Amino acid sequence: MTEMIERKTDPYNAEPTPGALIEQFLTPQALFYVRSHGSVPDLPADHRIEVSGTGMARRSFSVEELKSAFATRTVTAVLQCAGNRRTDLQQVAKTSGDPWDVGAIGNAQWTGVRLSDVLDAVGAPDASDLFVAFTGADEVDVEGEKALFGVSIAMDKARQPDVLIAWAINGEPLTPEHGAPLRMVVPGYAGVRSAKWLTRIEVRDTPSDAPIQAHDYKLFPADVTSDTVDWSQGLTINAMPLNAAICAPGAGESLPAGEVRIEGYAIAYDRRVSRVEVSVNGGRDWQQATFADDPETHWGWRRWTLDATLAKGRQHLVVRAFDETGQGQPERPDTMWNFAGYLCTAWHHVHVLVE
């Protein structure tokens, strides 16, 4: 049985089965979710990226030149698709996008060089009102508009030391579907900002005007639809919120009565996950879970477990998490529904049959 669930064939999009996802603290590359907006480019190992911008000298670098010219850095960080858990929002109303379950997320060690070091080397300004745009080699079709993949982040974020131009995941070279030979890794932000198959880095006065940046990955109120949307009014999705999910047992699974281990993940990014609570009766009563991990990095997830006794019948499991500020997840997905199906962080529910 394959451990990857294909969500779309062309372009290829897939997520691991929930149980496989949390077997290890670091998600193996073979089990890391794949989010492609277009066909996977076939770039040579000596592919070069261009770095440019207003008032700057134009430079280009290969992987080997980056390795020799700059200090190597390894960062442990979660990347998560903004559409992770979209299936929960689809239970409220139809959304656009792939029907991701809880697996459009992964925690890995990324190795590369600091983006800030490269920007300094080419004389890039560091004014806070500037943006850094990334262009990929993949062509993307957004509502009939075809263009190269392009996104951007603010200069202040680009200058953070954990934002990398990366060539390796968990100590092994990136494979083509994960962005080989070079990709961006922008910890704490939606995975879409971590551009794959990197071809160009550009310092700009304005955000990227590529379709993915301008006409997608934005949040709108619930009354906005795909027919009424004004993309210029949307809130661009960057920083990702607190989230937690149950990965085992799986939804609809049949279990023997008695003690059952419930497992999952929780992530708060630049804040610490302080508590995870699990209910086995639909949210009436709660038990505190035990953390399996205590990562030093504030970009990594914390896996959690709870051993609970389940009686026979159809049982309703729920999880919710809290961060170090006391902020918790919203209770219901209908309070956060949006037509594109982004950022589902409501309590996660799983129904199982105990026999």
C-alpha positions in Angstrom: 0.0 0.0 0.0 1.5 3.3 -1.0 2.0 5.9 1.7 1.3 8.8 -0.6 -2.2 9.9 -1.5 -2.4 11.5 -4.9 -4.7 14.6 -5.0 -4.0 15.6 -8.6 -2.3 13.9 -11.5 -1.4 16.9 -13.6 0.2 18.8 -12.1 1.2 16.2 -9.5 0.0 16.9 -6.0 0.2 14.4 -3.2 0.3 14.1 0.6 1.4 11.2 2.9 -1.1 9.1 4.8 -1.7 10.6 8.2 -0.2 7.7 10.1 3.0 7.7 8.0 3.4 11.4 8.4 4.1 11.4 12.1 6.2 8.2 12.4 9.3 10.4 12.6 10.1 13.9 13.9 11.8 14.7 10.6 9.6 14.0 7.6 11.5 11.9 5.0 11.7 13.5 1.6 9.8 10.6 0.1 6.9 11.4 2.5 7.0 15.1 2.2 3.9 16.6 0.6 4.2 17.6 -3.1 2.5 20.8 -4.2 3.0 21.6 -7.9 1.4 24.5 -9.7 2.7 23.3 -13.1 4.8 20.7 -14.6 8.0 19.8 -12.8 11.0 21.4 -14.5 14.1 19.3 -15.4 17.0 21.6 -14.4 20.6 20.7 -14.7 22.8 20.3 -11.5 24.9 23.3 -12.6 21.7 25.5 -13.1 22.3 29.1 -12.0 20.1 31.6 -10.2 20.2 35.3 -11.0 20.2 37.9 -8.3 19.3 41.5 -9.3 17.4 44.6 -8.4 17.2 48.4 -8.8 20.6 49.9 -8.3 22.3 46.5 -7.8 24.9 44.7 -9.8 23.5 41.6 -11.5 25.0 38.4 -10.3 24.4 34.7 -10.8 25.3 31.7 -8.7 25.3 27.9 -9.1 24.9 25.5 -6.2 28.7 25.0 -6.0 29.4 28.7 -6.0 26.9 29.2 -3.2 28.6 26.5 -1.2 32.0 28.0 -1.7 31.2 31.6 -1.2 28.9 31.6 1.8 28.5 29.9 5.2 26.3 26.8 5.1 23.3 26.8 7.4 20.8 24.1 8.4 17.4 25.0 9.8 14.7 22.7 11.1 11.3 24.0 9.9 7.8 23.0 9.0 6.5 23.8 5.5 2.7 23.7 5.2 0.4 24.4 2.3 -2.1 27.1 3.0 -4.7 24.7 1.9 -3.9 22.0 4.4 -7.1 20.5 5.9 -9.2 22.0 3.2 -11.4 18.9 3.4 -12.7 20.3 6.7 -13.7 23.6 5.1 -15.4 21.7 2.3 -17.7 20.1 4.8 -19.1 23.6 5.4 -19.4 24.6 1.7 -17.6 24.0 -1.6 -14.2 25.5 -2.0 -11.7 25.7 -4.8 -8.3 23.9 -4.7 -7.1 20.3 -4.0 -8.9 18.4 -1.3 -6.0 18.2 1.2 -6.5 16.2 4.4 -4.0 16.8 7.3 -0.9 15.8 5.3 -0.1 18.9 3.3 2.6 19.6 5.9 6.1 18.3 6.7 8.9 19.0 9.2 12.4 18.8 7.9 16.0 20.0 8.2 16.8 22.3 5.3 20.4 23.1 4.3 21.6 26.0 2.2 22.8 29.6 2.6 21.2 32.6 4.2 19.3 34.7 1.7 20.5 37.7 3.7 24.2 36.8 3.1 23.6 36.6 -0.7 21.7 39.9 -0.6 24.6 41.6 1.2 27.1 40.2 -1.2 25.4 41.8 -4.2 24.9 45.1 -2.4 21.1 44.9 -1.9 19.6 47.7 0.2 17.8 46.6 3.4 15.0 49.3 3.6 12.0 47.8 5.3 9.6 49.1 2.5 11.3 46.9 -0.1 10.3 43.4 -1.2 12.3 40.4 -2.4 10.7 38.4 -5.3 11.4 34.8 -6.2 10.8 33.4 -9.7 10.6 29.6 -10.4 11.2 27.7 -13.6 7.7 26.3 -13.6 4.9 27.8 -15.7 1.6 28.3 -13.9 -1.9 28.8 -15.2 -4.0 31.0 -12.9 -7.5 31.4 -14.2 -6.2 31.3 -17.8 -3.3 33.6 -17.2 0.0 31.7 -17.9 3.3 32.9 -16.4 6.3 31.7 -14.5 5.8 31.0 -10.8 6.5 34.2 -8.9 6.0 35.2 -5.3 7.6 37.8 -2.9 8.1 38.5 0.8 8.9 41.7 2.6 12.6 42.7 3.0 12.3 42.4 6.8 11.3 38.7 6.5 13.9 38.1 3.8 16.6 39.4 6.2 15.8 36.9 8.9 18.7 34.4 9.4 16.6 31.3 8.9 15.3 32.2 5.4 17.4 30.0 3.1 18.4 29.3 -0.5 18.4 25.5 0.0 19.8 22.6 -1.9 19.2 19.8 0.7 16.5 18.3 2.9 17.4 16.1 5.8 21.0 15.9 4.5 20.1 14.6 1.0 19.9 16.6 -2.2 16.5 17.9 -3.2 14.6 15.7 -5.7 13.0 17.3 -8.7 9.5 17.4 -7.2 10.8 19.2 -4.2 12.6 21.9 -6.1 16.0 20.7 -7.2 18.6 22.0 -7.5 17.7 25.2 -5.5 14.6 26.3 -3.7 13.7 28.9 -1.1 12.8 28.0 2.4 10.8 30.7 4.3 10.1 29.3 7.7 6.8 30.3 9.3 5.2 31.4 6.0 2.8 29.5 3.8 4.6 27.0 1.7 3.8 28.9 -1.5 6.4 31.5 -0.5 9.1 28.9 -0.5 9.5 29.0 -4.3 10.9 25.8 -5.9 13.1 25.5 -9.0 14.5 28.9 -8.2 15.7 30.9 -11.2 15.7 34.5 -10.1 15.8 36.7 -6.9 14.9 40.3 -7.4 14.8 43.2 -5.0 11.7 45.3 -5.8 9.8 48.4 -4.7 6.5 46.5 -4.9 5.4 42.9 -4.3 5.7 40.4 -7.2 3.1 41.0 -9.9 3.1 37.3 -10.9 -0.4 35.7 -11.0 0.2 33.4 -8.0 1.1 36.4 -5.8 -1.5 38.9 -7.2 -4.5 36.5 -7.8 -4.2 33.7 -5.4 -3.3 32.7 -1.8 -5.4 35.5 -0.3 -8.1 35.5 2.4 -11.5 37.0 2.0 -14.7 37.3 4.1 -17.2 34.5 3.8 -19.6 36.5 1.6 -17.0 36.8 -1.2 -17.1 34.2 -3.9 -15.1 33.4 -7.0 -17.5 35.4 -9.0 -17.4 38.5 -6.9 -13.7 38.5 -5.8 -11.6 41.6 -6.1 -8.1 40.2 -5.7 -6.6 43.6 -4.8 -8.7 43.6 -1.6 -7.6 40.2 -0.3 -5.3 39.7 2.6 -2.1 38.0 1.3 -1.4 34.8 3.2 2.1 34.9 4.7 2.5 33.9 8.4 0.8 30.7 9.2 -1.4 30.2 12.3 -1.6 27.7 15.2 -2.8 24.3 14.1 -3.1 20.8 15.3 -4.4 17.5 13.8 -5.1 13.9 14.7 -3.1 11.5 12.5 -3.8 8.2 14.2 -6.2 6.6 14.3 -7.5 7.6 10.9 -10.9 8.8 10.1 -13.4 5.9 9.7 -10.9 3.4 11.1 -12.3 0.3 13.0 -10.6 -0.3 16.4 -10.9 -2.9 19.1 -12.4 -1.6 22.4 -10.1 -0.7 25.1 -6.9 1.4 25.3 -6.0 3.3 22.1 -3.1 5.6 21.4 -4.2 8.8 19.7 -1.4 10.7 17.9 -0.9 13.8 15.9 1.0 17.1 15.4 0.8 20.7 16.6 2.6 23.7 15.2 2.7 27.4 16.2 5.7 28.5 14.2 7.5 31.4 15.9 5.6 30.7 19.1 5.8 27.6 21.3 2.9 25.1 21.4 2.2 25.0 25.2 -0.6 22.5 25.4 -2.6 20.0 23.3 -5.9 18.7 24.5 -7.9 15.7 23.2 -11.5 14.8 23.7 -12.9 11.3 23.0 -16.5 12.4 23.4 -16.9 15.1 20.8 -15.6 18.0 22.9 -17.5 17.6 26.1 -14.5 16.5 28.2 -10.8 17.0 27.6 -7.5 15.3 28.5 -4.1 16.8 28.1 -1.8 15.0 25.6 1.9 14.3 26.1 4.5 15.8 23.8 6.8 13.4 21.9 9.1 16.2 20.9 10.6 19.3 22.4 12.5 20.9 19.5 15.0 23.7 20.0 13.9 25.3 16.8 10.8 27.5 17.0 9.9 26.6 13.4 9.4 22.8 14.0 6.3 20.9 15.0 5.6 19.0 18.2 4.2 15.6 17.9 1.9 14.5 20.7 0.2 11.3 22.0 -2.6 10.4 24.3 -3.5 6.9 25.6 -7.3 6.8 26.0 -9.8 4.1 26.7 -12.6 3.8 24.1 -15.9 2.0 24.6 -17.7 0.2 21.8 -19.6 2.3 19.3 -19.0 5.2 17.0 -16.6 7.5 18.8 -15.9 11.2 18.1 -12.3 12.3 18.7 -11.3 16.0 18.8 -8.0 17.8 19.2 -7.2 21.5 20.0 -3.9 23.2 20.7 -2.8 26.3 22.6 0.3 28.4 22.1 2.5 30.1 24.7 0.3 33.3 24.7 -2.8 31.2 25.6 -4.2 31.6 22.1 -6.2 28.5 21.0 -7.7 27.2 17.8 -11.2 28.3 16.8 -13.8 25.7 17.6 -15.8 25.6 14.3 -14.6 25.7 10.6 -17.7 27.6 9.5 -16.4 30.7 11.4 -13.4 30.7 9.1 -14.7 29.4 5.7 -13.5 31.2 2.6 -14.1 30.3 -1.0 -10.5 29.3 -1.7 -10.4 27.0 1.3 -7.3 28.4 3.0 -6.0 28.3 6.6 -8.3 25.8 8.2 -7.2 25.8 11.9 -10.4 24.8 13.6 -10.5 21.9 16.1 -9.8 18.7 14.2 -12.4 16.0 14.4 -12.0 12.3 13.6 -14.8 9.6 13.9 -13.8 6.0 14.5 -15.8 2.8 14.9 -14.9 0.8 18.1 -15.9 -2.8 18.0 
